[in-house]
Amino acid sequence: IHDDYFAAGAEIATTNTYNAHRDRLRNNGVEDKFEELHVLACRLAAEARDAAGRGRVAGSLGPLGASYRTDIVPTADIAAGYYEEIAKIQAPYVDLFICETMSSVDQARGALLGAKVVGKPVWLAISVSDDDGGLLRSGEPVEAILPVISELAPDAVLVNCSLPECIDAALPKLAGAGVPIGAYANGFTSIDAAFLADNPTVDALTTRTDLGPDEYTAFAKGWVDQGASIIGGCCEVGPAHIAALAAQFRLKGAA
């Protein structure tokens, strides 16, 4: 998969460690493979980067508990320890960390506190409501993340795993972040209530049929117009979408 994305023009490979938390692995009887799985995922991404002869590897730090479920995550001071453990394992292999799909202010703070311990660049990616891109999925306003950004100084802040239409609304709220901003949307119709139940799978989600490479690139052009300098794709955004993005923005001389 990493090879396919690099061939399409991607410049960053994100490690397949989003869900590789102790609680998730424990529930599936493989917690004993925690470190092994992180190392393997990092090595695979690094090997693809090296084979492509370009690019960077981003170590993925996904939400504890479950995506979008800010009601079941530990507080920032506790979460920081879990993220620090992962960051220390991944550090020898990755070029940066990306704290993904952070859906509340406290959740973002915990991930940043843990990731920053090893001294590598850290990007923060927040996820916003399907109903109002001005709100985090917790219901807090997007602007509430700005003090955390000021305090913990991530190297970039992005909006991810959200409807592209909602990213349009969220990005202006980050204009005062003082760091590079970016976006990578998902291709779901919405995050259905069934996915917010315990132990969900993506079978509970529906893929859009109106978000092909051209349509996605049109959204991305709008994000760039709003100041985004980092563009990518989240769930259901494939190599064809990335190829379209690469063609569009490289024609303009963008990175």
C-alpha positions as protocol buffer text, in pm:
chain_id: "A"
residue {
  index: 1
  type: ILE
  ca { x: 0 y: 0 z: 0 }
}
residue {
  index: 2
  type: HIS
  ca { x: 281 y: 243 z: 85 }
}
residue {
  index: 3
  type: ASP
  ca { x: 444 y: 162 z: -250 }
}
residue {
  index: 4
  type: ASP
  ca { x: 118 y: 236 z: -433 }
}
residue {
  index: 5
  type: TYR
  ca { x: 86 y: 577 z: -266 }
}
residue {
  index: 6
  type: PHE
  ca { x: 447 y: 676 z: -328 }
}
residue {
  index: 7
  type: ALA
  ca { x: 404 y: 572 z: -692 }
}
residue {
  index: 8
  type: ALA
  ca { x: 99 y: 799 z: -709 }
}
residue {
  index: 9
  type: GLY
  ca { x: 306 y: 1095 z: -591 }
}
residue {
  index: 10
  type: ALA
  ca { x: 266 y: 1090 z: -213 }
}
residue {
  index: 11
  type: GLU
  ca { x: 545 y: 1250 z: -14 }
}
residue {
  index: 12
  type: ILE
  ca { x: 454 y: 1107 z: 327 }
}
residue {
  index: 13
  type: ALA
  ca { x: 384 y: 746 z: 430 }
}
residue {
  index: 14
  type: THR
  ca { x: 185 y: 720 z: 752 }
}
residue {
  index: 15
  type: THR
  ca { x: 260 y: 409 z: 956 }
}
residue {
  index: 16
  type: ASN
  ca { x: -16 y: 152 z: 997 }
}
residue {
  index: 17
  type: THR
  ca { x: -24 y: 204 z: 1375 }
}
residue {
  index: 18
  type: TYR
  ca { x: -336 y: 417 z: 1416 }
}
residue {
  index: 19
  type: ASN
  ca { x: -518 y: 145 z: 1612 }
}
residue {
  index: 20
  type: ALA
  ca { x: -214 y: -32 z: 1759 }
}
residue {
  index: 21
  type: HIS
  ca { x: -285 y: 66 z: 2118 }
}
residue {
  index: 22
  type: ARG
  ca { x: -256 y: -172 z: 2409 }
}
residue {
  index: 23
  type: ASP
  ca { x: -629 y: -165 z: 2479 }
}
residue {
  index: 24
  type: ARG
  ca { x: -720 y: -253 z: 2120 }
}
residue {
  index: 25
  type: LEU
  ca { x: -460 y: -529 z: 2100 }
}
residue {
  index: 26
  type: ARG
  ca { x: -558 y: -665 z: 2442 }
}
residue {
  index: 27
  type: ASN
  ca { x: -919 y: -696 z: 2335 }
}
residue {
  index: 28
  type: ASN
  ca { x: -802 y: -909 z: 2042 }
}
residue {
  index: 29
  type: GLY
  ca { x: -561 y: -1123 z: 2242 }
}
residue {
  index: 30
  type: VAL
  ca { x: -238 y: -988 z: 2087 }
}
residue {
  index: 31
  type: GLU
  ca { x: -113 y: -731 z: 2336 }
}
residue {
  index: 32
  type: ASP
  ca { x: 208 y: -932 z: 2363 }
}
residue {
  index: 33
  type: LYS
  ca { x: 286 y: -823 z: 2006 }
}
residue {
  index: 34
  type: PHE
  ca { x: 255 y: -452 z: 2087 }
}
residue {
  index: 35
  type: GLU
  ca { x: 617 y: -351 z: 2026 }
}
residue {
  index: 36
  type: GLU
  ca { x: 664 y: -601 z: 1743 }
}
residue {
  index: 37
  type: LEU
  ca { x: 370 y: -459 z: 1550 }
}
residue {
  index: 38
  type: HIS
  ca { x: 486 y: -100 z: 1590 }
}
residue {
  index: 39
  type: VAL
  ca { x: 838 y: -182 z: 1476 }
}
residue {
  index: 40
  type: LEU
  ca { x: 713 y: -383 z: 1178 }
}
residue {
  index: 41
  type: ALA
  ca { x: 474 y: -109 z: 1067 }
}
residue {
  index: 42
  type: CYS
  ca { x: 748 y: 152 z: 1092 }
}
residue {
  index: 43
  type: ARG
  ca { x: 998 y: -63 z: 903 }
}
residue {
  index: 44
  type: LEU
  ca { x: 752 y: -128 z: 620 }
}
residue {
  index: 45
  type: ALA
  ca { x: 683 y: 243 z: 578 }
}
residue {
  index: 46
  type: ALA
  ca { x: 1054 y: 329 z: 592 }
}
residue {
  index: 47
  type: GLU
  ca { x: 1139 y: 61 z: 336 }
}
residue {
  index: 48
  type: ALA
  ca { x: 876 y: 200 z: 98 }
}
residue {
  index: 49
  type: ARG
  ca { x: 1013 y: 550 z: 146 }
}
residue {
  index: 50
  type: ASP
  ca { x: 1365 y: 432 z: 74 }
}
residue {
  index: 51
  type: ALA
  ca { x: 1254 y: 233 z: -231 }
}
residue {
  index: 52
  type: ALA
  ca { x: 1080 y: 542 z: -366 }
}
residue {
  index: 53
  type: GLY
  ca { x: 1395 y: 744 z: -310 }
}
residue {
  index: 54
  type: ARG
  ca { x: 1206 y: 1031 z: -154 }
}
residue {
  index: 55
  type: GLY
  ca { x: 953 y: 1127 z: 109 }
}
residue {
  index: 56
  type: ARG
  ca { x: 911 y: 1098 z: 484 }
}
residue {
  index: 57
  type: VAL
  ca { x: 753 y: 857 z: 730 }
}
residue {
  index: 58
  type: ALA
  ca { x: 497 y: 986 z: 978 }
}
residue {
  index: 59
  type: GLY
  ca { x: 439 y: 775 z: 1286 }
}
residue {
  index: 60
  type: SER
  ca { x: 64 y: 752 z: 1338 }
}
residue {
  index: 61
  type: LEU
  ca { x: -68 y: 810 z: 1690 }
}
residue {
  index: 62
  type: GLY
  ca { x: -442 y: 751 z: 1679 }
}
residue {
  index: 63
  type: PRO
  ca { x: -707 y: 801 z: 1948 }
}
residue {
  index: 64
  type: LEU
  ca { x: -708 y: 585 z: 2258 }
}
residue {
  index: 65
  type: GLY
  ca { x: -1030 y: 393 z: 2318 }
}
residue {
  index: 66
  type: ALA
  ca { x: -1201 y: 449 z: 1984 }
}
residue {
  index: 67
  type: SER
  ca { x: -1219 y: 708 z: 1709 }
}
residue {
  index: 68
  type: TYR
  ca { x: -1453 y: 1002 z: 1780 }
}
residue {
  index: 69
  type: ARG
  ca { x: -1539 y: 869 z: 2129 }
}
residue {
  index: 70
  type: THR
  ca { x: -1416 y: 1148 z: 2354 }
}
residue {
  index: 71
  type: ASP
  ca { x: -1632 y: 1009 z: 2634 }
}
residue {
  index: 72
  type: ILE
  ca { x: -1417 y: 700 z: 2687 }
}
residue {
  index: 73
  type: VAL
  ca { x: -1061 y: 833 z: 2656 }
}
residue {
  index: 74
  type: PRO
  ca { x: -828 y: 884 z: 2953 }
}
residue {
  index: 75
  type: THR
  ca { x: -742 y: 1236 z: 3065 }
}
residue {
  index: 76
  type: ALA
  ca { x: -444 y: 1407 z: 2905 }
}
residue {
  index: 77
  type: ASP
  ca { x: -205 y: 1339 z: 3193 }
}
residue {
  index: 78
  type: ILE
  ca { x: -276 y: 965 z: 3176 }
}
residue {
  index: 79
  type: ALA
  ca { x: -292 y: 946 z: 2796 }
}
residue {
  index: 80
  type: ALA
  ca { x: 47 y: 1114 z: 2765 }
}
residue {
  index: 81
  type: GLY
  ca { x: 216 y: 806 z: 2910 }
}
residue {
  index: 82
  type: TYR
  ca { x: 60 y: 575 z: 2652 }
}
residue {
  index: 83
  type: TYR
  ca { x: 165 y: 803 z: 2366 }
}
residue {
  index: 84
  type: GLU
  ca { x: 516 y: 845 z: 2507 }
}
residue {
  index: 85
  type: GLU
  ca { x: 561 y: 467 z: 2505 }
}
residue {
  index: 86
  type: ILE
  ca { x: 465 y: 449 z: 2138 }
}
residue {
  index: 87
  type: ALA
  ca { x: 675 y: 751 z: 2041 }
}
residue {
  index: 88
  type: LYS
  ca { x: 985 y: 598 z: 2196 }
}
residue {
  index: 89
  type: ILE
  ca { x: 934 y: 274 z: 2002 }
}
residue {
  index: 90
  type: GLN
  ca { x: 873 y: 449 z: 1671 }
}
residue {
  index: 91
  type: ALA
  ca { x: 1137 y: 721 z: 1703 }
}
residue {
  index: 92
  type: PRO
  ca { x: 1427 y: 528 z: 1545 }
}
residue {
  index: 93
  type: TYR
  ca { x: 1225 y: 470 z: 1227 }
}
residue {
  index: 94
  type: VAL
  ca { x: 1006 y: 775 z: 1163 }
}
residue {
  index: 95
  type: ASP
  ca { x: 1077 y: 1128 z: 1047 }
}
residue {
  index: 96
  type: LEU
  ca { x: 787 y: 1285 z: 1237 }
}
residue {
  index: 97
  type: PHE
  ca { x: 479 y: 1197 z: 1437 }
}
residue {
  index: 98
  type: ILE
  ca { x: 118 y: 1276 z: 1352 }
}
residue {
  index: 99
  type: CYS
  ca { x: -144 y: 1274 z: 1628 }
}
residue {
  index: 100
  type: GLU
  ca { x: -450 y: 1185 z: 1423 }
}
residue {
  index: 101
  type: THR
  ca { x: -825 y: 1230 z: 1461 }
}
residue {
  index: 102
  type: MET
  ca { x: -800 y: 1413 z: 1789 }
}
residue {
  index: 103
  type: SER
  ca { x: -1161 y: 1500 z: 1868 }
}
residue {
  index: 104
  type: SER
  ca { x: -1135 y: 1707 z: 2184 }
}
residue {
  index: 105
  type: VAL
  ca { x: -897 y: 1961 z: 2332 }
}
residue {
  index: 106
  type: ASP
  ca { x: -789 y: 1730 z: 2615 }
}
residue {
  index: 107
  type: GLN
  ca { x: -739 y: 1439 z: 2379 }
}
residue {
  index: 108
  type: ALA
  ca { x: -512 y: 1652 z: 2160 }
}
residue {
  index: 109
  type: ARG
  ca { x: -318 y: 1772 z: 2461 }
}
residue {
  index: 110
  type: GLY
  ca { x: -249 y: 1419 z: 2584 }
}
residue {
  index: 111
  type: ALA
  ca { x: -121 y: 1301 z: 2247 }
}
residue {
  index: 112
  type: LEU
  ca { x: 103 y: 1605 z: 2204 }
}
residue {
  index: 113
  type: LEU
  ca { x: 248 y: 1573 z: 2554 }
}
residue {
  index: 114
  type: GLY
  ca { x: 346 y: 1212 z: 2488 }
}
residue {
  index: 115
  type: ALA
  ca { x: 469 y: 1255 z: 2131 }
}
residue {
  index: 116
  type: LYS
  ca { x: 691 y: 1553 z: 2201 }
}
residue {
  index: 117
  type: VAL
  ca { x: 906 y: 1368 z: 2455 }
}
residue {
  index: 118
  type: VAL
  ca { x: 1145 y: 1224 z: 2194 }
}
residue {
  index: 119
  type: GLY
  ca { x: 1221 y: 1557 z: 2026 }
}
residue {
  index: 120
  type: LYS
  ca { x: 1103 y: 1481 z: 1671 }
}
residue {
  index: 121
  type: PRO
  ca { x: 862 y: 1702 z: 1475 }
}
residue {
  index: 122
  type: VAL
  ca { x: 498 y: 1648 z: 1574 }
}
residue {
  index: 123
  type: TRP
  ca { x: 189 y: 1733 z: 1371 }
}
residue {
  index: 124
  type: LEU
  ca { x: -156 y: 1758 z: 1528 }
}
residue {
  index: 125
  type: ALA
  ca { x: -463 y: 1656 z: 1328 }
}
residue {
  index: 126
  type: ILE
  ca { x: -808 y: 1730 z: 1467 }
}
residue {
  index: 127
  type: SER
  ca { x: -1144 y: 1591 z: 1358 }
}
residue {
  index: 128
  type: VAL
  ca { x: -1458 y: 1805 z: 1336 }
}
residue {
  index: 129
  type: SER
  ca { x: -1831 y: 1746 z: 1354 }
}
residue {
  index: 130
  type: ASP
  ca { x: -2022 y: 1622 z: 1049 }
}
residue {
  index: 131
  type: ASP
  ca { x: -2290 y: 1877 z: 1132 }
}
residue {
  index: 132
  type: ASP
  ca { x: -2075 y: 2183 z: 1197 }
}
residue {
  index: 133
  type: GLY
  ca { x: -1714 y: 2218 z: 1087 }
}
residue {
  index: 134
  type: GLY
  ca { x: -1668 y: 2492 z: 1344 }
}
residue {
  index: 135
  type: LEU
  ca { x: -1689 y: 2233 z: 1622 }
}
residue {
  index: 136
  type: LEU
  ca { x: -1464 y: 1948 z: 1726 }
}
residue {
  index: 137
  type: ARG
  ca { x: -1643 y: 1616 z: 1753 }
}
residue {
  index: 138
  type: SER
  ca { x: -1654 y: 1677 z: 2129 }
}
residue {
  index: 139
  type: GLY
  ca { x: -1874 y: 1982 z: 2066 }
}
residue {
  index: 140
  type: GLU
  ca { x: -1598 y: 2227 z: 2165 }
}
residue {
  index: 141
  type: PRO
  ca { x: -1529 y: 2511 z: 1921 }
}
residue {
  index: 142
  type: VAL
  ca { x: -1232 y: 2454 z: 1691 }
}
residue {
  index: 143
  type: GLU
  ca { x: -1074 y: 2773 z: 1826 }
}
residue {
  index: 144
  type: ALA
  ca { x: -1048 y: 2606 z: 2168 }
}
residue {
  index: 145
  type: ILE
  ca { x: -751 y: 2411 z: 2034 }
}
residue {
  index: 146
  type: LEU
  ca { x: -546 y: 2728 z: 1982 }
}
residue {
  index: 147
  type: PRO
  ca { x: -421 y: 2759 z: 2343 }
}
residue {
  index: 148
  type: VAL
  ca { x: -296 y: 2399 z: 2329 }
}
residue {
  index: 149
  type: ILE
  ca { x: -113 y: 2477 z: 2006 }
}
residue {
  index: 150
  type: SER
  ca { x: 42 y: 2783 z: 2168 }
}
residue {
  index: 151
  type: GLU
  ca { x: 143 y: 2585 z: 2477 }
}
residue {
  index: 152
  type: LEU
  ca { x: 280 y: 2268 z: 2317 }
}
residue {
  index: 153
  type: ALA
  ca { x: 394 y: 2406 z: 1979 }
}
residue {
  index: 154
  type: PRO
  ca { x: 320 y: 2129 z: 1729 }
}
residue {
  index: 155
  type: ASP
  ca { x: 500 y: 2179 z: 1399 }
}
residue {
  index: 156
  type: ALA
  ca { x: 173 y: 2179 z: 1202 }
}
residue {
  index: 157
  type: VAL
  ca { x: -199 y: 2152 z: 1267 }
}
residue {
  index: 158
  type: LEU
  ca { x: -438 y: 1979 z: 1029 }
}
residue {
  index: 159
  type: VAL
  ca { x: -803 y: 1877 z: 1004 }
}
residue {
  index: 160
  type: ASN
  ca { x: -848 y: 1509 z: 925 }
}
residue {
  index: 161
  type: CYS
  ca { x: -1104 y: 1228 z: 902 }
}
residue {
  index: 162
  type: SER
  ca { x: -1385 y: 1478 z: 851 }
}
residue {
  index: 163
  type: LEU
  ca { x: -1620 y: 1556 z: 564 }
}
residue {
  index: 164
  type: PRO
  ca { x: -1445 y: 1779 z: 310 }
}
residue {
  index: 165
  type: GLU
  ca { x: -1731 y: 2027 z: 334 }
}
residue {
  index: 166
  type: CYS
  ca { x: -1671 y: 2057 z: 708 }
}
residue {
  index: 167
  type: ILE
  ca { x: -1299 y: 2106 z: 658 }
}
residue {
  index: 168
  type: ASP
  ca { x: -1392 y: 2410 z: 450 }
}
residue {
  index: 169
  type: ALA
  ca { x: -1553 y: 2556 z: 763 }
}
residue {
  index: 170
  type: ALA
  ca { x: -1282 y: 2445 z: 1008 }
}
residue {
  index: 171
  type: LEU
  ca { x: -968 y: 2577 z: 839 }
}
residue {
  index: 172
  type: PRO
  ca { x: -1043 y: 2948 z: 886 }
}
residue {
  index: 173
  type: LYS
  ca { x: -1072 y: 2883 z: 1260 }
}
residue {
  index: 174
  type: LEU
  ca { x: -706 y: 2777 z: 1260 }
}
residue {
  index: 175
  type: ALA
  ca { x: -579 y: 3090 z: 1089 }
}
residue {
  index: 176
  type: GLY
  ca { x: -435 y: 3214 z: 1417 }
}
residue {
  index: 177
  type: ALA
  ca { x: -247 y: 2894 z: 1495 }
}
residue {
  index: 178
  type: GLY
  ca { x: 90 y: 3038 z: 1399 }
}
residue {
  index: 179
  type: VAL
  ca { x: 205 y: 2710 z: 1237 }
}
residue {
  index: 180
  type: PRO
  ca { x: 151 y: 2552 z: 894 }
}
residue {
  index: 181
  type: ILE
  ca { x: -203 y: 2421 z: 848 }
}
residue {
  index: 182
  type: GLY
  ca { x: -339 y: 2143 z: 633 }
}
residue {
  index: 183
  type: ALA
  ca { x: -620 y: 1897 z: 568 }
}
residue {
  index: 184
  type: TYR
  ca { x: -695 y: 1539 z: 472 }
}
residue {
  index: 185
  type: ALA
  ca { x: -1062 y: 1446 z: 452 }
}
residue {
  index: 186
  type: ASN
  ca { x: -1238 y: 1111 z: 466 }
}
residue {
  index: 187
  type: GLY
  ca { x: -1468 y: 975 z: 199 }
}
residue {
  index: 188
  type: PHE
  ca { x: -1759 y: 862 z: 418 }
}
residue {
  index: 189
  type: THR
  ca { x: -2113 y: 992 z: 391 }
}
residue {
  index: 190
  type: SER
  ca { x: -2107 y: 1052 z: 768 }
}
residue {
  index: 191
  type: ILE
  ca { x: -1995 y: 892 z: 1093 }
}
residue {
  index: 192
  type: ASP
  ca { x: -2311 y: 696 z: 1165 }
}
residue {
  index: 193
  type: ALA
  ca { x: -2438 y: 632 z: 1517 }
}
residue {
  index: 194
  type: ALA
  ca { x: -2367 y: 261 z: 1474 }
}
residue {
  index: 195
  type: PHE
  ca { x: -1997 y: 339 z: 1446 }
}
residue {
  index: 196
  type: LEU
  ca { x: -2005 y: 514 z: 1781 }
}
residue {
  index: 197
  type: ALA
  ca { x: -2116 y: 197 z: 1959 }
}
residue {
  index: 198
  type: ASP
  ca { x: -1868 y: -27 z: 2140 }
}
residue {
  index: 199
  type: ASN
  ca { x: -1621 y: -223 z: 1923 }
}
residue {
  index: 200
  type: PRO
  ca { x: -1729 y: -79 z: 1586 }
}
residue {
  index: 201
  type: THR
  ca { x: -1597 y: -179 z: 1244 }
}
residue {
  index: 202
  type: VAL
  ca { x: -1596 y: 18 z: 920 }
}
residue {
  index: 203
  type: ASP
  ca { x: -1886 y: -197 z: 803 }
}
residue {
  index: 204
  type: ALA
  ca { x: -2100 y: 57 z: 989 }
}
residue {
  index: 205
  type: LEU
  ca { x: -1988 y: 334 z: 752 }
}
residue {
  index: 206
  type: THR
  ca { x: -2090 y: 414 z: 395 }
}
residue {
  index: 207
  type: THR
  ca { x: -1848 y: 532 z: 128 }
}
residue {
  index: 208
  type: ARG
  ca { x: -1946 y: 834 z: -79 }
}
residue {
  index: 209
  type: THR
  ca { x: -1998 y: 792 z: -452 }
}
residue {
  index: 210
  type: ASP
  ca { x: -1956 y: 1161 z: -533 }
}
residue {
  index: 211
  type: LEU
  ca { x: -1596 y: 1212 z: -420 }
}
residue {
  index: 212
  type: GLY
  ca { x: -1374 y: 1093 z: -703 }
}
residue {
  index: 213
  type: PRO
  ca { x: -1024 y: 1233 z: -766 }
}
residue {
  index: 214
  type: ASP
  ca { x: -1151 y: 1540 z: -952 }
}
residue {
  index: 215
  type: GLU
  ca { x: -1409 y: 1629 z: -688 }
}
residue {
  index: 216
  type: TYR
  ca { x: -1160 y: 1576 z: -408 }
}
residue {
  index: 217
  type: THR
  ca { x: -901 y: 1792 z: -582 }
}
residue {
  index: 218
  type: ALA
  ca { x: -1157 y: 2070 z: -615 }
}
residue {
  index: 219
  type: PHE
  ca { x: -1201 y: 2068 z: -237 }
}
residue {
  index: 220
  type: ALA
  ca { x: -823 y: 2066 z: -190 }
}
residue {
  index: 221
  type: LYS
  ca { x: -786 y: 2373 z: -411 }
}
residue {
  index: 222
  type: GLY
  ca { x: -1021 y: 2553 z: -174 }
}
residue {
  index: 223
  type: TRP
  ca { x: -814 y: 2444 z: 127 }
}
residue {
  index: 224
  type: VAL
  ca { x: -498 y: 2576 z: -34 }
}
residue {
  index: 225
  type: ASP
  ca { x: -677 y: 2904 z: -104 }
}
residue {
  index: 226
  type: GLN
  ca { x: -754 y: 2917 z: 271 }
}
residue {
  index: 227
  type: GLY
  ca { x: -385 y: 2881 z: 354 }
}
residue {
  index: 228
  type: ALA
  ca { x: -333 y: 2504 z: 376 }
}
residue {
  index: 229
  type: SER
  ca { x: 16 y: 2391 z: 278 }
}
residue {
  index: 230
  type: ILE
  ca { x: -17 y: 2021 z: 368 }
}
residue {
  index: 231
  type: ILE
  ca { x: -277 y: 1821 z: 173 }
}
residue {
  index: 232
  type: GLY
  ca { x: -357 y: 1452 z: 178 }
}
residue {
  index: 233
  type: GLY
  ca { x: -628 y: 1193 z: 217 }
}
residue {
  index: 234
  type: CYS
  ca { x: -779 y: 992 z: 502 }
}
residue {
  index: 235
  type: CYS
  ca { x: -1020 y: 694 z: 493 }
}
residue {
  index: 236
  type: GLU
  ca { x: -1155 y: 601 z: 148 }
}
residue {
  index: 237
  type: VAL
  ca { x: -914 y: 840 z: -30 }
}
residue {
  index: 238
  type: GLY
  ca { x: -698 y: 622 z: -253 }
}
residue {
  index: 239
  type: PRO
  ca { x: -392 y: 645 z: -478 }
}
residue {
  index: 240
  type: ALA
  ca { x: -594 y: 787 z: -766 }
}
residue {
  index: 241
  type: HIS
  ca { x: -695 y: 1082 z: -549 }
}
residue {
  index: 242
  type: ILE
  ca { x: -334 y: 1137 z: -443 }
}
residue {
  index: 243
  type: ALA
  ca { x: -218 y: 1123 z: -805 }
}
residue {
  index: 244
  type: ALA
  ca { x: -468 y: 1395 z: -891 }
}
residue {
  index: 245
  type: LEU
  ca { x: -349 y: 1610 z: -600 }
}
residue {
  index: 246
  type: ALA
  ca { x: 15 y: 1562 z: -696 }
}
residue {
  index: 247
  type: ALA
  ca { x: -53 y: 1658 z: -1057 }
}
residue {
  index: 248
  type: GLN
  ca { x: -252 y: 1965 z: -957 }
}
residue {
  index: 249
  type: PHE
  ca { x: -16 y: 2112 z: -703 }
}
residue {
  index: 250
  type: ARG
  ca { x: 315 y: 2017 z: -860 }
}
residue {
  index: 251
  type: LEU
  ca { x: 206 y: 2197 z: -1175 }
}
residue {
  index: 252
  type: LYS
  ca { x: 198 y: 2508 z: -958 }
}
residue {
  index: 253
  type: GLY
  ca { x: 540 y: 2434 z: -815 }
}
residue {
  index: 254
  type: ALA
  ca { x: 406 y: 2342 z: -473 }
}
residue {
  index: 255
  type: ALA
  ca { x: 578 y: 2088 z: -251 }
}
